[in-house]
Amino acid sequence: MCALLIVMVAISLASASTYSEGRNLNKFLLANYSKEILPRLIHTNIMEVNVDFALGSIIDFDGVTGIIFFTGGFVISWKDEQIAETWKQSEFTHLDKTQLSVHDVWIPKIYIKNMADQISIFPFSSYFDSETTYATFDQNGTALIMLITNLKTSCSIDMTYYPFDKHTCEIYLIYSHMYYKLAFNTSRMSANFEHTIPNSEWSFSSSVYRTEFHALPTIVYVLNLSRKPLFLVMNLLFPCMVIGIVNSLSFLIPIESGERLSFGVSLLLTFIVFVTTVLDNLPSTDTFSFFNVLLLVQLIYSSLIVFGIVQSIHYYYQDCKKPVPGKIKRMTKCIMSCNRNNKKSNRVKPGTENSKIDNGFHEENSMKEQGYTGKDVNDKLKARDNNFIEGGNDENRNRSLCEEAITWKDVSRAWDRICNIIACIFSLTMLTMFSSLIFPRLD
């Protein structure tokens, strides 16, 4: 048993690599190595470089500038035939892997064409970061390097269906080796999301395709961003719709309360605030979003509501001496016919027996309370009746002018009814239209 243990320890010590062996291997591999030359035994052969992209997290996406800020990792692999050939000729064939600094070996120089900040995918933020970046090699010469960095790239933005907008962010990977021929490939059909941190505002998917840029092979990773609209629906879209519907009820507020105009102006100012809020989140492009159009229509609609309120108040307090034009009178009769018939049946007109008896009773009680005797009370009531029969003073004449079949207050009520019907129809139509255009985007 002891002999078996001794043999196993001897074998493990023989196969284990020591620090000095690893150092000597690196010196041997780099003795006649030139990082300026393509590491191919025959230079006419094409160097194949494989690049895979893994998304870490989306830090921020600015819909105004179209810049996406995210963390990601690139795994780059290629075949270094010079390292493989030299390793076979060494005495360190029992070693499987080694690491070499990126400053000592040939590294494919890869750029991102649409970067908004840095260009290269090698983000050496400091000297220490640069000196501690290594490429891993095996005996076959396969090199592997992994880079993790923060990237800012430009995207094509589409705010048409905001806040249900979707955007496409493309990452164009190109290389700068004009002297050598490289085959740019990727082993995946999309970006790697296995270790991606979910984003609270955006959901995403990915695809990849190959193309050429100025005769250079290019790999394009496509990130498709879809906004999660629940927050904006609850805090922006839904309040806008509700206020638009409430705006149509402005004409139900009685004019006598004095609150109708202030209510309409308050809603108008509210829509102005909504427009200002949306302008801060939308880009300055020729493409308008449906939501921006909605706010503009709502703003015009609220302005017309205020105009209708002012016109209604103007009719209501119009001088009763001024006659109502014939056309307006006929329209008012047509609109208010049913309602006016009900009012006429319950109205007590001045000058009738019921009104005179009622007024006489109150005046008689009032004069008795003031100390008038019965004869004085009868004389005053008789004089009042004579004035009423003869036409009386200017005040009675003005009252008779105001007692026409159609008054300006009736015109105001008819105007309110027209505006209220139009406002309700407009609100429902607009709500239905934008719901059919926007809400299907939730799918």
C-alpha positions as CSV (number, residue, x, y, z in Angstrom):
1,M,0.0,0.0,0.0
2,C,2.8,2.4,0.9
3,A,4.6,1.6,-2.4
4,L,1.4,2.4,-4.3
5,L,1.1,5.8,-2.7
6,I,4.8,6.5,-3.4
7,V,4.3,5.7,-7.1
8,M,1.1,7.9,-7.3
9,V,3.0,10.9,-5.7
10,A,5.9,10.4,-8.1
11,I,3.6,10.4,-11.1
12,S,1.7,13.5,-9.9
13,L,5.0,15.4,-9.3
14,A,6.3,14.4,-12.7
15,S,3.1,15.6,-14.5
16,A,2.7,18.8,-12.5
17,S,3.9,22.1,-13.9
18,T,6.1,24.3,-11.8
19,Y,6.5,28.0,-11.8
20,S,9.9,27.8,-13.5
21,E,8.5,25.5,-16.2
22,G,5.7,27.9,-17.0
23,R,8.2,30.8,-17.1
24,N,10.6,28.9,-19.3
25,L,7.8,27.9,-21.6
26,N,6.7,31.5,-22.1
27,K,10.3,32.5,-22.8
28,F,10.7,29.7,-25.3
29,L,7.4,30.5,-27.1
30,L,8.3,34.2,-27.4
31,A,12.0,33.8,-28.3
32,N,11.5,34.1,-32.1
33,Y,8.0,35.5,-32.0
34,S,7.0,38.7,-33.8
35,K,3.6,40.2,-32.9
36,E,3.6,42.4,-36.0
37,I,3.4,39.4,-38.3
38,L,0.3,37.3,-38.9
39,P,0.9,34.0,-36.9
40,R,0.3,31.8,-39.9
41,L,2.9,29.4,-41.3
42,I,1.7,30.4,-44.8
43,H,0.7,34.0,-45.0
44,T,-1.6,33.5,-48.0
45,N,-3.9,31.4,-45.8
46,I,-6.8,33.2,-44.3
47,M,-6.8,33.8,-40.5
48,E,-10.2,32.9,-39.0
49,V,-11.2,35.0,-36.0
50,N,-14.3,34.1,-34.0
51,V,-16.1,36.7,-31.9
52,D,-19.0,36.0,-29.5
53,F,-20.8,38.7,-27.6
54,A,-22.5,38.4,-24.1
55,L,-24.8,41.2,-22.8
56,G,-24.2,42.0,-19.1
57,S,-26.8,44.7,-18.4
58,I,-28.4,47.7,-20.0
59,I,-27.4,50.7,-17.8
60,D,-29.2,53.4,-19.7
61,F,-30.9,54.2,-23.0
62,D,-31.4,57.8,-24.0
63,G,-34.4,58.0,-26.4
64,V,-33.5,61.7,-27.2
65,T,-29.9,61.2,-28.3
66,G,-30.3,57.5,-29.3
67,I,-27.3,56.4,-27.2
68,I,-27.4,53.1,-25.3
69,F,-25.0,52.5,-22.4
70,F,-24.5,48.9,-21.5
71,T,-22.0,46.4,-20.1
72,G,-20.9,43.5,-22.2
73,G,-18.3,40.9,-22.8
74,F,-16.5,39.7,-26.0
75,V,-14.9,36.3,-26.3
76,I,-12.4,36.3,-29.2
77,S,-10.6,33.2,-30.4
78,W,-8.2,32.4,-33.2
79,K,-5.6,29.8,-34.2
80,D,-1.9,30.9,-33.7
81,E,0.0,28.4,-35.8
82,Q,3.4,30.0,-34.8
83,I,2.8,29.3,-31.1
84,A,1.6,25.7,-31.9
85,E,4.6,24.9,-34.0
86,T,7.1,26.3,-31.4
87,W,5.3,24.4,-28.6
88,K,5.7,21.1,-30.3
89,Q,9.5,21.6,-30.6
90,S,9.9,22.4,-26.9
91,E,10.5,20.1,-24.0
92,F,7.3,21.3,-22.3
93,T,4.8,19.2,-24.2
94,H,3.4,17.9,-20.9
95,L,1.9,21.4,-20.3
96,D,-1.5,22.0,-21.7
97,K,-2.1,25.8,-21.4
98,T,-0.3,29.0,-20.8
99,Q,-1.1,32.7,-20.6
100,L,0.7,35.4,-22.6
101,S,0.3,39.2,-22.3
102,V,-1.6,40.9,-25.1
103,H,1.4,43.2,-25.5
104,D,3.6,40.2,-26.5
105,V,1.6,38.3,-29.0
106,W,-0.5,39.0,-32.1
107,I,-4.0,40.1,-31.2
108,P,-6.8,40.9,-33.8
109,K,-7.5,44.6,-33.6
110,I,-11.3,44.9,-33.6
111,Y,-13.3,48.1,-33.6
112,I,-17.0,49.0,-33.1
113,K,-18.0,51.2,-36.0
114,N,-20.9,53.0,-34.3
115,M,-19.4,53.6,-30.9
116,A,-20.4,56.8,-29.2
117,D,-17.4,57.0,-26.8
118,Q,-14.3,54.8,-27.3
119,I,-13.8,52.8,-30.5
120,S,-11.8,49.7,-29.7
121,I,-13.3,46.8,-27.7
122,F,-10.0,46.7,-25.7
123,P,-10.9,49.1,-22.9
124,F,-7.6,49.7,-21.2
125,S,-8.7,52.2,-18.6
126,S,-5.3,52.2,-16.9
127,Y,-1.8,50.9,-17.2
128,F,-2.5,48.2,-14.6
129,D,-5.6,47.0,-16.6
130,S,-3.5,46.9,-19.8
131,E,-0.6,44.9,-18.2
132,T,-2.9,42.3,-16.6
133,T,-4.8,41.4,-19.7
134,Y,-3.8,38.0,-21.1
135,A,-4.6,35.6,-23.9
136,T,-4.8,31.9,-23.1
137,F,-3.1,29.5,-25.4
138,D,-3.2,25.7,-25.6
139,Q,-0.8,23.3,-27.4
140,N,-2.8,23.4,-30.6
141,G,-2.3,27.2,-30.8
142,T,-5.9,28.1,-30.1
143,A,-5.9,31.5,-28.4
144,L,-8.8,32.8,-26.3
145,I,-9.3,36.2,-24.8
146,M,-12.3,37.5,-22.9
147,L,-12.9,41.3,-22.6
148,I,-15.5,42.9,-20.3
149,T,-16.3,46.5,-20.7
150,N,-18.8,49.4,-20.7
151,L,-19.9,50.4,-24.1
152,K,-21.8,53.3,-25.6
153,T,-23.2,52.9,-29.1
154,S,-25.7,54.8,-31.2
155,C,-29.1,53.3,-32.1
156,S,-31.8,53.9,-34.6
157,I,-34.8,55.2,-32.5
158,D,-38.4,55.0,-33.4
159,M,-40.8,56.9,-31.1
160,T,-43.9,56.5,-33.2
161,Y,-45.7,54.3,-30.7
162,Y,-44.3,56.0,-27.5
163,P,-44.7,54.8,-24.7
164,F,-45.0,51.4,-26.5
165,D,-41.8,52.1,-28.6
166,K,-39.3,49.6,-29.9
167,H,-35.8,50.4,-30.9
168,T,-33.0,48.6,-32.7
169,C,-29.4,48.9,-31.5
170,E,-26.8,47.4,-33.8
171,I,-23.2,46.7,-32.8
172,Y,-20.9,46.7,-35.9
173,L,-17.7,44.8,-35.3
174,I,-14.9,45.3,-37.9
175,Y,-11.2,44.7,-37.9
176,S,-8.4,47.0,-39.0
177,H,-5.9,44.6,-40.6
178,M,-5.8,45.8,-44.1
179,Y,-2.6,43.9,-45.0
180,Y,-3.9,40.4,-44.0
181,K,-7.0,38.5,-44.9
182,L,-9.2,37.6,-42.0
183,A,-12.4,35.6,-41.9
184,F,-14.7,37.2,-39.3
185,N,-17.1,34.6,-37.8
186,T,-19.3,34.0,-34.8
187,S,-20.4,30.7,-33.3
188,R,-23.8,32.0,-32.0
189,M,-26.9,33.2,-33.7
190,S,-27.6,35.9,-31.1
191,A,-26.0,37.6,-28.2
192,N,-25.5,35.5,-25.0
193,F,-28.1,36.4,-22.3
194,E,-27.3,33.7,-19.9
195,H,-25.8,36.1,-17.3
196,T,-27.7,39.2,-18.3
197,I,-29.2,41.3,-15.5
198,P,-32.9,42.1,-16.3
199,N,-33.7,45.8,-16.8
200,S,-36.8,47.3,-15.2
201,E,-37.5,49.6,-18.1
202,W,-36.6,47.6,-21.2
203,S,-37.0,44.0,-22.4
204,F,-34.6,42.9,-25.1
205,S,-33.9,40.2,-27.7
206,S,-31.0,39.7,-30.1
207,S,-29.9,38.4,-33.5
208,V,-26.7,38.5,-35.5
209,Y,-25.8,38.7,-39.2
210,R,-22.7,39.2,-41.3
211,T,-22.1,41.9,-43.8
212,E,-19.3,44.0,-45.3
213,F,-18.2,47.6,-44.6
214,H,-15.8,49.1,-47.1
215,A,-14.9,45.5,-48.3
216,L,-14.1,44.5,-44.7
217,P,-16.1,41.6,-43.2
218,T,-18.4,42.9,-40.5
219,I,-20.3,41.1,-37.8
220,V,-23.4,42.9,-36.6
221,Y,-25.1,42.1,-33.3
222,V,-28.6,43.4,-33.2
223,L,-30.3,44.3,-29.8
224,N,-34.0,44.8,-30.1
225,L,-35.3,46.9,-27.2
226,S,-39.0,47.0,-26.2
227,R,-40.1,49.5,-23.5
228,K,-42.0,48.2,-20.5
229,P,-44.8,50.7,-20.7
230,L,-46.7,50.1,-17.4
231,F,-45.1,53.0,-15.5
232,L,-45.7,55.5,-18.3
233,V,-49.3,54.2,-18.9
234,M,-50.2,54.6,-15.3
235,N,-48.5,58.0,-14.8
236,L,-48.8,59.7,-18.2
237,L,-51.1,58.1,-20.7
238,F,-54.0,57.1,-18.4
239,P,-54.2,60.5,-16.6
240,C,-54.1,62.2,-20.0
241,M,-57.1,60.1,-21.2
242,V,-59.0,60.7,-18.0
243,I,-58.5,64.5,-18.0
244,G,-59.6,64.5,-21.7
245,I,-62.9,62.8,-20.7
246,V,-63.4,65.1,-17.7
247,N,-62.9,68.0,-20.0
248,S,-66.0,67.1,-21.9
249,L,-68.1,67.6,-18.7
250,S,-67.2,71.3,-18.4
251,F,-70.5,72.4,-19.7
252,L,-72.4,70.6,-17.0
253,I,-71.1,73.0,-14.4
254,P,-73.7,75.8,-13.7
255,I,-72.7,79.2,-14.9
256,E,-74.0,80.8,-11.7
257,S,-71.4,79.0,-9.7
258,G,-68.6,81.0,-11.4
259,E,-66.4,77.9,-11.5
260,R,-66.9,76.8,-15.1
261,L,-64.3,79.1,-16.7
262,S,-61.6,78.4,-14.0
263,F,-62.2,74.6,-14.5
264,G,-61.7,74.8,-18.2
265,V,-58.5,77.0,-17.9
266,S,-57.1,74.6,-15.3
267,L,-57.5,71.6,-17.6
268,L,-55.9,73.6,-20.5
269,L,-52.8,74.4,-18.3
270,T,-52.7,70.7,-17.3
271,F,-52.3,69.7,-21.0
272,I,-49.6,72.3,-21.5
273,V,-47.7,70.6,-18.6
274,F,-48.2,67.2,-20.3
275,V,-46.8,68.5,-23.6
276,T,-43.8,69.9,-21.8
277,T,-43.1,66.6,-20.1
278,V,-43.3,64.6,-23.3
279,L,-41.0,67.0,-25.1
280,D,-38.3,66.2,-22.6
281,N,-38.5,62.5,-23.5
282,L,-38.9,62.6,-27.3
283,P,-36.2,63.3,-29.9
284,S,-36.2,66.3,-32.1
285,T,-36.9,64.4,-35.4
286,D,-39.3,64.7,-38.2
287,T,-41.1,61.6,-37.0
288,F,-43.9,62.4,-34.6
289,S,-45.2,59.9,-32.0
290,F,-48.9,59.2,-31.9
291,F,-48.8,60.2,-28.2
292,N,-47.4,63.6,-29.2
293,V,-50.2,64.0,-31.7
294,L,-52.7,63.0,-29.0
295,L,-51.4,65.7,-26.7
296,L,-51.5,68.3,-29.5
297,V,-55.1,67.4,-30.3
298,Q,-56.0,67.4,-26.7
299,L,-54.5,70.9,-26.3
300,I,-56.5,72.2,-29.3
301,Y,-59.6,70.5,-27.9
302,S,-59.1,72.1,-24.5
303,S,-58.6,75.5,-26.1
304,L,-61.9,75.1,-28.0
305,I,-63.6,74.0,-24.7
306,V,-62.4,77.3,-23.1
307,F,-63.7,79.2,-26.1
308,G,-67.1,77.5,-25.8
309,I,-67.2,78.3,-22.1
310,V,-66.5,82.0,-22.7
311,Q,-69.1,82.1,-25.5
312,S,-71.7,80.5,-23.2
313,I,-71.0,83.0,-20.4
314,H,-71.3,85.8,-22.9
315,Y,-74.8,84.6,-24.0
316,Y,-75.9,84.0,-20.5
317,Y,-75.2,87.6,-19.3
318,Q,-76.2,89.2,-22.6
319,D,-78.4,92.4,-22.2
320,C,-82.0,91.2,-22.2
321,K,-83.0,94.4,-24.1
322,K,-81.0,93.2,-27.1
323,P,-83.3,91.0,-29.3
324,V,-82.2,87.5,-30.1
325,P,-81.6,87.2,-33.9
326,G,-84.1,85.1,-35.8
327,K,-81.7,82.4,-36.9
328,I,-80.4,81.9,-33.3
329,K,-83.9,81.9,-32.0
330,R,-85.0,79.2,-34.4
331,M,-82.0,77.0,-33.6
332,T,-82.6,77.5,-29.9
333,K,-86.2,76.5,-30.2
334,C,-85.2,73.4,-32.2
335,I,-82.7,72.3,-29.5
336,M,-84.6,73.3,-26.4
337,S,-88.1,72.4,-27.6
338,C,-88.7,69.5,-25.3
339,N,-87.0,71.0,-22.3
340,R,-88.8,74.4,-22.7
341,N,-92.2,72.8,-22.9
342,N,-91.6,71.3,-19.5
343,K,-90.5,74.6,-18.1
344,K,-93.5,76.5,-19.6
345,S,-95.9,74.1,-17.9
346,N,-94.5,74.9,-14.5
347,R,-93.7,78.6,-14.9
348,V,-95.9,81.3,-13.3
349,K,-95.8,84.3,-15.7
350,P,-95.8,87.9,-14.3
351,G,-99.2,89.6,-14.7
352,T,-101.4,86.5,-14.1
353,E,-103.9,86.2,-11.3
354,N,-101.8,83.7,-9.4
355,S,-98.7,86.0,-9.5
356,K,-100.8,89.1,-8.5
357,I,-102.4,87.3,-5.6
358,D,-99.1,85.9,-4.4
359,N,-97.3,89.2,-4.7
360,G,-100.2,91.1,-3.1
361,F,-100.3,88.8,-0.1
362,H,-96.5,89.3,0.6
363,E,-96.8,93.1,0.1
364,E,-99.8,93.3,2.4
365,N,-98.0,91.4,5.2
366,S,-94.9,93.6,4.7
367,M,-96.8,96.9,5.0
368,K,-98.7,95.7,8.1
369,E,-95.4,94.9,9.8
370,Q,-94.2,98.4,9.0
371,G,-97.2,99.9,10.9
372,Y,-99.6,100.8,8.1
373,T,-103.3,100.8,8.8
374,G,-105.8,98.7,6.8
375,K,-106.9,101.7,4.7
376,D,-103.4,102.7,3.8
377,V,-102.6,99.2,2.8
378,N,-105.7,99.0,0.5
379,D,-104.8,102.3,-1.1
380,K,-101.2,101.3,-1.8
381,L,-102.2,97.9,-3.3
382,K,-104.8,99.6,-5.5
383,A,-102.2,102.1,-6.8
384,R,-99.8,99.2,-7.6
385,D,-102.5,97.4,-9.6
386,N,-103.2,100.6,-11.6
387,N,-99.5,101.0,-12.4
388,F,-99.3,97.4,-13.6
389,I,-102.4,97.7,-15.8
390,E,-101.3,101.0,-17.4
391,G,-97.8,99.7,-18.2
392,G,-96.2,101.2,-15.1
393,N,-92.7,102.7,-15.0
394,D,-89.6,101.9,-17.1
395,E,-88.7,99.0,-14.9
396,N,-92.0,97.2,-15.8
397,R,-91.4,98.0,-19.5
398,N,-87.9,96.5,-19.3
399,R,-89.3,93.4,-17.5
400,S,-91.8,92.9,-20.3
401,L,-89.0,93.0,-22.9
402,C,-87.1,90.3,-21.0
403,E,-90.2,88.0,-21.0
404,E,-90.0,87.0,-24.7
405,A,-90.4,83.4,-25.7
406,I,-86.6,82.9,-26.3
407,T,-84.2,84.7,-24.1
408,W,-80.4,84.9,-24.1
409,K,-80.2,82.5,-21.2
410,D,-82.1,80.0,-23.3
411,V,-79.5,80.6,-26.1
412,S,-76.8,79.9,-23.5
413,R,-78.4,76.7,-22.4
414,A,-78.8,75.5,-26.0
415,W,-75.2,76.4,-26.7
416,D,-74.1,74.3,-23.6
417,R,-76.1,71.4,-24.9
418,I,-74.5,71.5,-28.3
419,C,-71.0,71.8,-26.9
420,N,-71.5,69.1,-24.4
421,I,-72.7,66.6,-27.1
422,I,-69.8,67.5,-29.4
423,A,-67.3,67.2,-26.6
424,C,-68.5,63.8,-25.5
425,I,-68.5,62.4,-29.1
426,F,-65.0,63.9,-29.7
427,S,-63.6,62.4,-26.5
428,L,-65.0,58.9,-27.2
429,T,-63.9,59.0,-30.8
430,M,-60.3,60.1,-29.9
431,L,-60.1,57.5,-27.1
432,T,-61.2,54.7,-29.4
433,M,-58.9,55.8,-32.2
434,F,-55.7,56.0,-30.1
435,S,-56.6,52.8,-28.3
436,S,-56.8,50.9,-31.5
437,L,-53.4,52.3,-32.7
438,I,-51.4,52.0,-29.5
439,F,-52.7,49.2,-27.2
440,P,-52.1,46.4,-29.8
441,R,-48.4,47.2,-29.3
442,L,-48.6,45.6,-25.9
443,D,-48.5,42.2,-27.6
